[in-house]
Amino acid sequence: MSGGASDPGNDHLPVVPAWTCETCGGEWPCAPKQRRLLEEYRGERPALAVYLGSCLAAATQDLRGVPERILQRRFTGWLPRQSRSW
């Protein structure tokens, strides 16, 4: 394997309760995981928001010392905004 997206050793999964990346050690979701999630959920942005919201809820319980606004930015603040057609 070349370490691509299909390589399970390169999945950038979260290690809980610390919510760090098992692959690179960064805060989860790390930049590589963010890119991968955007690719995996292409066209399904609401589903990605629900998934990350559930991760945020769990992380809020695990990381009680981290302000909620910081966790919100970390888990969902990086999502691209969709334009509204009102």
Secondary structure as UniProt FT lines:
FT   TURN            5..6
FT   HELIX           8..10
FT   STRAND          14..15
FT   TURN            16..19
FT   STRAND          20..21
FT   TURN            22..24
FT   HELIX           31..40
FT   TURN            41..43
FT   HELIX           45..62
FT   TURN            64..65
FT   HELIX           68..75
FT   TURN            76..78
//
